[in-house]
Amino acid sequence: MTSPVNTAPVWALSTHAKELNQLLQGQSAQPGPRAALLCIDHKEAAALLGLDSLDTRDAVEQAASTLRTRVCKAVVIIGSKNENYADTPQAIGRLSLPAGHLAVDSSAFAASAADALAKGFVAIDAIILASMATANAQPGTAFSRHSGNLPYFSLPQPTPVSGFAPLSDPDLGVYAVVDSAAWVERVVIAGVRTVQLRIKDAQQPEQREFVRQQVRRAIAAATTAGAQLFINDHWQLAIEEGAYGVHLGQEDLHIADLDAIQKAGLRLGISTHAYWEVCRAWALQPSYIACGPIHPTQAKVMPWIPQGNDNLAYWCALLPTPVVGIAGMDVPRTEQAARAGAAGVAVISAITAAPSPEAAIVQLQEAMQRGRKSLPITAPLFPKPTLLPTP
């Protein structure tokens, strides 16, 4: 599926000062948000809003909120110390650029963002691509191919936590995602060496003991087999029971105690679906990053456009950390994911719904090996967009 090109305007103060002032003063004949994205630096934003300066984080956040409410659909305030602040419909937070990069003017930033919007990226991804382009430390090279240009994107409630224990075996291989300890026992006996216990819709207090027993039993089975076991969502029980690792979705990053997970020495895997989610994961330096949905899946209702193998190859080439391809995987797709460079391929129904899960595991593992021995998929210069622009 190809996303439509977003041709809505990107504004900078140097090109749209009159319109911005009219909108702020309520003098526009067409009141309300007009720019798809406003790119403005700290000093420009302060002057536009009649402020002496934006010298605190709260001041920057309030300025961005005011500008987005009154003149644009999304805004980025460009900082002078390798930090930008984005307020968009998709996500809000701080983009910390690699140390040593020089600040850029808002017009150059706006031009790069406009180019990304024209490719079909939503506002926050366009801001990230503009941040990468203007921070490129290797002039003349493709900025999109270097992880050193990838900004750290803060959570809504910023955390200083970063850097989780590395995987014992970065070759995750066939990564079985199952919903019970019995399934954990079965797949590790069949030879799977990376497994995730994913018990959904079991957050109520009366279900806690049941989940604890499942986690405890799964840990015992994985430990005996020498497998890497990740507990999905239930990070408190994972810590209490001494699990190997935890897997969190983006929505769970807002509520999980990342500091406690790190101090307990647990490995951390994080799901991502787009540039801004990759940057949020990248800021935390997890043990691995999962990218998806690579293919359509029935496991979870999501707004994302399936990424395909080219996007997977892009993330595998860009990120110097193990990457897991997830969603819609079967034997042929597992082989393709391995060709794309995936360190692991997360599999659900291709194992649990198979007539013989044990035979399916063998076939998937063989596909993984074939893919790794085959001609690799060439990573594109950019991934394709994974979310349709909002009207």
C-alpha positions in Angstrom: 0.0 0.0 0.0 1.4 3.4 -1.0 0.7 6.4 1.2 -0.4 9.6 -0.5 2.0 12.5 -0.8 1.4 15.2 1.8 1.8 18.5 0.0 0.6 20.7 2.9 2.9 23.7 3.5 5.9 23.8 5.9 6.4 27.3 7.4 9.4 29.1 8.8 9.4 32.6 10.3 11.5 33.9 7.5 9.0 33.0 4.8 5.6 33.3 6.7 6.1 36.0 9.3 3.0 38.0 8.1 0.7 35.0 8.2 2.0 33.9 11.6 1.4 37.3 13.1 -2.0 37.6 11.6 -3.0 34.2 13.0 -1.7 35.0 16.4 -3.5 38.3 16.5 -6.7 36.8 15.2 -6.6 38.9 12.0 -6.5 36.0 9.5 -9.5 35.7 7.2 -9.2 31.9 7.6 -8.6 31.4 11.4 -7.3 28.1 12.7 -4.3 25.8 11.9 -3.0 26.3 8.4 0.6 25.1 8.3 1.2 21.3 8.4 4.4 22.1 10.2 6.0 25.2 11.6 9.8 25.1 12.0 11.1 27.9 14.3 14.0 28.4 16.6 14.0 29.4 20.2 14.7 33.1 19.6 12.2 33.3 16.8 9.5 31.7 18.8 10.1 34.0 21.8 10.0 37.1 19.6 6.9 35.9 17.8 5.1 35.3 21.1 6.3 38.6 22.6 8.5 36.9 25.2 11.9 37.9 26.4 13.2 34.3 26.0 12.4 30.6 26.2 15.0 29.8 28.9 13.3 26.8 30.5 11.8 23.6 29.3 8.4 24.5 30.6 8.6 27.8 28.6 9.5 25.9 25.4 6.7 23.4 25.9 4.1 26.1 26.5 5.3 28.1 23.5 5.0 25.0 21.3 1.5 24.3 22.6 0.4 27.9 21.9 1.8 27.8 18.4 0.3 24.5 17.5 -3.1 25.6 18.9 -3.2 28.8 17.0 -1.2 28.6 13.8 -0.2 25.1 12.8 -0.9 21.4 13.0 2.5 20.5 14.2 5.5 22.5 15.4 9.2 22.0 16.1 11.2 24.5 18.2 14.8 24.3 17.2 17.3 24.6 20.1 20.8 25.9 20.2 22.3 23.0 22.2 21.6 20.0 20.0 18.0 19.7 21.3 14.8 20.3 19.5 11.2 20.1 20.9 8.4 18.6 18.8 4.7 19.0 19.4 2.7 17.0 16.8 -0.5 14.9 16.5 1.5 11.7 16.6 3.9 12.4 19.4 5.4 15.1 21.7 8.9 15.3 23.2 12.5 16.3 22.9 14.9 15.3 20.2 18.4 15.2 21.5 21.0 15.3 18.7 24.4 13.7 18.9 26.9 15.9 20.6 29.1 18.1 18.5 26.5 18.9 15.8 26.1 22.6 15.0 22.7 24.3 15.3 21.0 25.1 12.0 18.7 27.9 10.9 14.9 27.2 10.8 14.7 27.8 7.0 17.1 25.0 6.3 15.3 22.7 8.7 12.0 23.6 7.1 13.3 22.7 3.7 14.4 19.3 4.9 11.1 18.7 6.7 9.1 19.7 3.6 11.1 17.1 1.5 10.2 14.4 4.1 6.5 15.4 4.1 6.5 15.3 0.3 7.7 11.7 0.6 4.5 10.9 2.6 5.9 11.0 6.1 3.8 12.3 9.0 4.9 15.4 10.9 7.0 13.8 13.7 8.8 11.6 11.2 9.5 14.6 9.0 10.9 16.4 12.0 13.2 13.5 12.8 14.4 13.2 9.1 15.1 17.0 9.1 17.0 16.6 12.4 19.1 13.9 10.8 19.7 15.8 7.6 20.7 19.0 9.3 22.9 17.2 11.9 24.7 15.0 9.3 28.3 14.9 10.5 29.4 13.4 7.2 28.7 15.9 4.4 28.3 14.4 1.0 27.0 11.1 2.4 23.5 9.8 2.8 22.4 11.2 6.2 19.7 8.5 6.5 22.2 5.7 6.6 24.1 6.7 9.7 22.8 5.8 13.2 25.0 8.7 14.5 22.5 11.1 12.9 19.5 9.4 14.7 18.2 11.6 17.5 17.2 10.4 20.9 13.4 11.1 21.3 12.3 11.5 24.9 9.2 9.9 26.5 6.4 12.3 27.5 7.9 12.0 31.0 11.6 12.1 30.3 13.8 9.5 32.0 17.6 9.4 32.5 17.5 5.6 32.1 19.5 4.4 29.1 21.5 1.2 28.4 20.2 -2.2 29.2 22.1 -5.5 29.5 23.1 -7.0 26.2 21.7 -10.3 25.0 23.5 -13.4 26.0 23.1 -14.5 22.3 22.4 -11.7 19.9 21.4 -14.3 17.3 17.8 -14.6 18.4 16.7 -16.8 15.5 13.2 -18.0 15.5 11.5 -16.1 18.3 8.4 -17.8 19.4 5.7 -15.6 21.0 3.3 -17.7 23.1 0.5 -17.2 25.6 1.2 -19.8 28.3 4.0 -21.6 30.2 2.9 -24.9 28.6 3.7 -23.4 25.2 7.0 -22.1 26.5 7.9 -25.6 27.6 6.8 -27.1 24.3 8.7 -24.7 22.0 12.0 -24.8 24.0 11.9 -28.6 24.0 11.4 -28.3 20.2 14.6 -26.3 19.9 13.5 -22.6 20.1 16.1 -20.5 22.0 14.3 -17.2 22.1 10.7 -17.1 23.4 8.3 -14.5 24.7 5.5 -15.2 27.2 2.7 -12.9 26.1 -0.3 -13.1 28.4 -2.7 -10.3 27.4 -5.8 -9.0 29.2 -4.6 -10.2 32.6 -3.9 -7.0 34.5 -6.5 -7.4 37.3 -5.3 -8.0 40.9 -7.2 -11.3 41.0 -5.2 -12.5 38.0 -1.8 -11.7 39.3 -1.2 -15.0 41.1 -2.1 -16.9 37.9 0.3 -14.8 35.8 3.0 -15.2 38.5 2.7 -19.0 38.3 2.9 -18.9 34.5 6.0 -16.6 34.6 7.6 -18.8 37.2 7.0 -22.0 35.3 8.1 -20.4 32.0 11.4 -19.2 33.6 12.1 -22.7 34.9 11.6 -24.2 31.4 13.6 -21.6 29.6 16.5 -21.8 32.1 16.6 -25.6 31.8 16.8 -25.3 28.0 19.2 -22.4 28.0 16.7 -20.2 26.2 16.3 -16.4 26.3 12.8 -15.7 27.8 11.1 -12.3 27.6 8.0 -11.5 29.6 5.6 -9.2 27.7 4.1 -6.3 29.8 4.3 -7.9 33.2 7.6 -6.3 34.2 6.9 -6.2 37.9 6.5 -10.0 38.0 9.4 -10.5 35.7 11.6 -8.6 38.2 10.2 -10.4 41.2 10.6 -13.8 39.6 14.1 -13.2 38.2 13.2 -13.4 34.5 15.8 -13.0 31.8 14.1 -10.1 30.0 11.1 -8.0 29.4 9.4 -6.9 26.2 7.5 -3.7 26.1 5.3 -2.0 23.6 5.4 1.8 23.1 2.4 2.3 25.3 4.1 0.4 28.1 7.1 2.6 28.1 5.0 5.4 29.7 4.1 3.3 32.7 6.9 0.7 33.2 9.6 1.4 35.8 12.5 1.4 33.4 14.9 2.2 36.2 13.8 -0.9 38.2 14.1 -3.1 35.1 17.6 -1.8 34.3 18.8 -2.1 37.9 17.5 -5.7 38.1 19.7 -6.6 35.1 16.9 -7.6 32.9 17.2 -7.4 29.1 14.8 -5.2 27.4 13.1 -5.5 24.0 10.9 -2.7 22.6 8.4 -2.7 19.8 8.6 0.0 17.1 6.6 0.9 14.0 8.0 4.2 12.7 10.9 6.6 12.9 9.7 8.3 16.0 9.2 5.1 17.9 12.6 3.8 16.8 14.1 7.0 18.2 12.3 6.5 21.5 13.6 3.0 21.7 17.1 4.2 20.6 17.2 6.7 23.4 16.8 3.9 25.9 19.5 1.7 24.3 17.5 -1.6 24.8 18.9 -5.1 24.3 17.0 -5.4 21.0 14.5 -3.4 18.9 11.5 -5.1 17.2 10.3 -3.5 14.0 6.8 -4.2 12.6 4.3 -4.9 11.4 6.4 -6.3 8.6 3.4 -8.0 7.1 -0.4 -7.9 7.8 -1.3 -9.6 11.0 -4.4 -10.7 12.9 -2.7 -10.7 16.3 -3.3 -7.1 17.0 -5.4 -4.3 15.5 -3.0 -1.5 14.5 -3.1 1.7 12.4 0.2 1.0 10.8 0.9 0.3 7.1 2.8 -3.0 6.9 6.5 -2.2 6.4 7.7 -5.0 4.2 11.1 -6.5 3.8 12.7 -3.3 2.4 11.9 -1.4 5.6 13.1 -4.2 7.7 16.4 -4.2 5.7 16.7 -0.4 6.3 16.3 -0.7 10.1 18.7 -3.7 10.2 21.3 -1.7 8.3 20.8 1.5 10.3 20.7 0.2 13.9 23.8 -1.2 15.5 21.7 -3.4 17.8 19.8 -6.7 17.2 16.6 -6.1 15.2 13.6 -8.4 15.3 11.1 -8.6 12.5 7.6 -9.0 13.7 4.0 -9.7 12.4 2.6 -12.0 9.8 5.6 -14.3 9.6 5.5 -17.8 8.0 8.2 -19.9 6.4 8.8 -17.9 3.2 8.6 -14.6 5.1 11.0 -15.8 7.7 13.6 -16.6 5.0 13.1 -13.1 3.5 13.4 -11.5 7.0 16.7 -13.3 7.4 17.9 -12.0 4.0 16.9 -8.5 5.3 19.4 -8.9 8.1 17.0 -9.6 11.0 18.7 -11.1 14.1 15.3 -12.7 15.0 11.9 -13.3 13.6 9.0 -13.2 15.9 6.4 -15.9 15.1 3.0 -16.6 16.6 0.4 -18.5 14.6 2.9 -20.1 12.2 3.9 -22.2 15.3 0.9 -22.3 17.6 -1.7 -22.8 14.8 0.4 -25.4 12.9 -0.8 -29.0 12.7 2.6 -29.9 14.1 4.3 -27.0 16.0 7.5 -29.1 16.3 7.7 -29.6 12.5 6.9 -25.9 11.9 9.7 -24.9 14.2 12.2 -27.0 12.2 10.9 -25.5 8.9 11.2 -22.0 10.3 14.7 -22.5 11.6 15.7 -24.0 8.2 14.2 -20.9 6.5 16.2 -18.7 8.8 19.4 -20.4 7.8 18.6 -20.4 4.1 17.9 -16.7 4.3 21.2 -16.0 6.0 23.1 -17.9 3.3 21.2 -16.1 0.4 21.9 -12.8 -1.3 21.0 -10.1 1.2 18.2 -7.6 0.5 19.7 -4.2 -0.3 18.5 -1.6 2.2 16.8 1.4 0.6 18.0 5.0 1.2 14.8 5.7 3.2 12.1 3.4 4.6 8.6 3.9 3.3 6.1 5.7 5.5 4.2 3.6 7.9 1.3 5.9 8.9 -1.1 7.8 6.7 -0.9 11.6 7.1 -3.8 13.1 9.0 -6.1 15.4 7.0 
